[in-house]
Amino acid sequence: MERISFELAEIQGFVAVAEKLNFKAAADAVFISQPALSRRIDKLEMQVGARLLERTTRHVALTEAGQRFLEHARAALEELQLGLQDISESTTRRRSVVTLACVPSVAANLLPHVLKRFAERFPDTRIRLIDEGAQEVLNSVLSGTADFGINFIGTQEPDIEFKAIHSEEYRLAVRDDHPLAQRETVSWESIADERLISVAKNSGNRSLMDNALARLNRRPVVFHEANHVAGALGLVEAGLGIAAIPGLALPATAHPRIRSIRLCEPTISRTLGLISKKGLRLQSAASALYAEFLNS
């Protein structure tokens, strides 16, 4: 295949002359002087190996070779324009998608209100949600799968920036017919003989709770485990025991069967924060959503 050695500016100059059949008008259209445009045409004709234009001081016309070459030149410029447009639109689409990782309690309760406000300001931005456990959320941010996350772990990670946005206490979830259902506050030692429902041992919530209760002389025994808080609440509703649940994970409206009681001695709390990779500059849509959480 013969190597193409002419430049894009030469093709654009030729098309401008072919369409206007006037060097002055063509030169103005491509923002160069007439002599510069003439040099481009001369160079192009040399590379093509044929005269493309018949030129006199009063007249410009396409040669037969020029007519044929014009069709290809226009097609090439059109294809190039389409290619640039496709890349531009593809980049815009990527930039208008924000991937957010967060723990399920945030996804169910805090996130909808913030996303509703965000959607009113940025209706064309799409949100991809990774609602998983605390460790998976952290891993998604560290790996770059998520633009940023909302989590209660990550403060000890050297590559993570943590900005607190919400603090909440753990509360006791019991069924409405449980003897404790009418209490406003209970201590941990007072429920030591109850059957406790908990999230799995590899859960961030479980680790936080176990560390907080490590010094107690008496503590309830875990009889049932679930991978997620929603599963634990389902077991409470079934009457299989009681569960210590982060406040945000409890139903936002009154539950027909589950009551929430304040836990004390010790009071266990967790702080939710925005987590992002240190030194990473968020693209504009992700930055706007990040700011929406900070201001909520």
N, C-alpha and C positions, 0 to 999 in steps of 0.2 A: 504494500500500500504506500502511495506517494505521500511524503510528509507535507502537512499543511503548515506553511510558514508565514502567511499573512496574519495581520492583527485584527481584533474585533473593531477597532476604530476605523480601519480601512473599509470594512464591510459596511459599517453604519454610514460612513461618508458616501460610499457608492450608492447605497439605497436612497439616501437623501437626494443626491443629484438625479438619480433615475426617476424619482417621484416628482421632483419639482422642475426638472429639465432647465435648471438655472443655477449657476455656481454660486452667485451671491446669496440667493435665497437658501440654498442648501448649506452654505457655510454658516449663515445665521442660525439655521436649525440645529446644527451640531456644535455651535459656539466656538468656531475657529475662524481664522482668516481665509480668504479665497486662495492665496498662494499655498497655505498649509494644506488645504483641501485638495488642490491640484496635485501636490506632491503625494498625497495619500492615494489618489486615483492612479497616478503614474506607477507607484510602487505595486499596487494591487494588480494592474494590468501586466506588469513585468512578471509577477509571481504566477498569475493565471496563464500567461503565455499567449494572450490574445487581446486585441483592442476591444474594450467594452463600450466606449463612448466615442461618438463623432463630435468633435468640438470645433466651433469657429467663434469669432468674437461676438456673433449675434445668434448663434444657434447651437443647441445641445440635443443630441439624439442618441438613442441606444442602438448599438450594432446588433446583428443577429446573435452573436456570442453574448452580448450584454443582456439581451432579452432572456436567453436561457439561464444565464448566471443569476439574473435578478430573482427568478423563481426560487432558486436554491438559497440565495442569500436571505430572502424574506423568510423562508421556511426555517433556516438555521437560527435567525434572530428570534423568531416566534418560539421555537423549541427551547432556546436558551432562557427566554423570558418566563416560559411556563416552568422550567426547572427551578429558576430563582424563586418564583412564586410558591412552588410546592415546598421548597426548603423553608421559606419564610413562614408559610402557614403551618408546616409541621413543627417548627420551633415555637410558634405562638401556641399551638395546641399543647405542646409539652409544658410550656410555662404556665398554662392556665389550669393545669392539674396539680393539686396539692395533695401529697400523701401524708396523712397524720396517723401516728400510732398512739394508742391510749389504752388504759386498763378499762375493762368492761363497765365498771360503775360510772366512769366518766362518760363513756359512750352512751349510756342509757339515761343519764340524768343531767350532767352539766353541758355536754356537747350540743344537744339539739337547740337549746336557747341561743348559744353563741353562733352556731351555724345559720340559724334563721336570720339573725341580724347581719351576718356576713353576706348571705345570699342576696339580701336587699341592696347591699352596696356593690357587690360583684356578682351579678346574676349569671355571667358567662363562665365563671370559674367552677371547675368540677373538683369534688373532694373524694379521695380514695381513703377509706378508713381501715386501719389495722387494729382491731380491738382484741387484744390478747392479754395474757398475764404480764406481770411487771417485768420479768426477765426478757420475754419476747419483745416487749415494747423497747426496752433498753437496747437489745441487739439490733432491732430494726433501725434505730437512730445511728448506732455505731457503724453499721454496715452501709448506711446511706440509702437503705430501702425506703425509709421515711424521711421527709424533710425535717420534721421535728416531732416530739412526742409529749405526752402528759403522763407523768409517772410519780411514784412516791419513792423510787430508788434511783440511784445514779449520782447522788451527791459526792460519793467517794471515788467516782471514776475520773481519772486525770484528763480524759479527752472530752468530758461532758460539762456543759454549762447548765446549771440548774437555777431556775428562777421561780420562787414560790408564788403560787396563785390561790391556794385554798388549803385551809387546815380543818380537820374534822376528827371527832372522837369516835371510838368504837362503841357501839350500843348493843344491848342484848335483845335478840329477837326471840319472842316466845309466842306460842299459839294463844288465842284469846281465852281458851278454857284452862290454861295452865295456872297453877296456884300463884305464880308470880305476876300474872298478867295485870293486876291492879297496882303493882308497885311502881313508884316513880324512879327509885334508885335502888341498886343492889350492889353489894361488894363482891369481889371475886371469891373470897373465902366462903361467903354465904351460899354460893352455888356449887361448892366443891363436890357435892354428892349428886349433882345433876348429870344427865347424859348429854355430853357436848357434841354438837355437830360442827365440823370445821372444814376449811378448805385443805387441800393436799399439802403434805410436808414441803414440797418443792415450791410452794406458792410464796410470793413476797409477803402477803398478808399473814400467812402462818408464821413465817420467820420473825416478823415484827412482833406478833403477839407472844410467841414462845419466849423471845428475848425479854419482853416486858414482864412476863410472869415467872421467870426463872427463879426469883428469890422467894416466892410464896411457899409457905409450908404445906398448904393444901390447895389444890387446884382441881377443877373438873377433868374427868377422863374423856378423851375423844372416842366416841363409839362409832361415829359415821364420818366419812370424808367425801368431799366432792371437789372436782377440779375448779369449779367457779362458784362465786358467791350466789348466783342465781340458783344453782343446784342445791346449795346448803339451805336457802330459804324454802325451796320446795320440800325438803325433808322436814323442816320445822313445821310447815303447814300440814304435813302428813302426821304430825304428833310424835315424831321419832326423837325429839330432844329440843335443846335450845342452842342458839348460835350467837357468837360475837361477830358483829358485822359493821364495817365502816359506815358511818352515817349516810354518806352519799349513795351507798349501794341499797339503802332501804327504799321502798316504794315512795315516790314523791307525793302521792295521794294516799288517803287512809286505806289500808288493806283490810279486806273483810274478815280475815282470820288471824293476822299477825300483829302483835303489839311490840312497841319499841321501848326499851327501858334503859336509863342511863347507868353505865357501869363505873364503879369507882374502886379505889384501894387495890390496885392502882388504876388511875384513869389512863387509858391508852389512846394515843392519837397518832395521826399520820399527816404529813404535809405533802400535798400534791404540787408539782411544779412543772413548768415547761422545760423540756430537756432538748438540747441541740448540741451538735458537735462544735467544740471550741474552734474558733477561727473560720467557721463556715459562714459564708454570706448567703442568706436565703434569697431565692428569686422573689420577684415583687409580690406575686399572689400569696406565696407562703409567708412572706414577711408581714403582709397585711393581716392574714389570719392569726399569726403569732401575736401581733399587736392587739387584735380583738380580744384574745384571751387575757392578755396583760391588763386590759382596761375593763374587763367584765367584773 
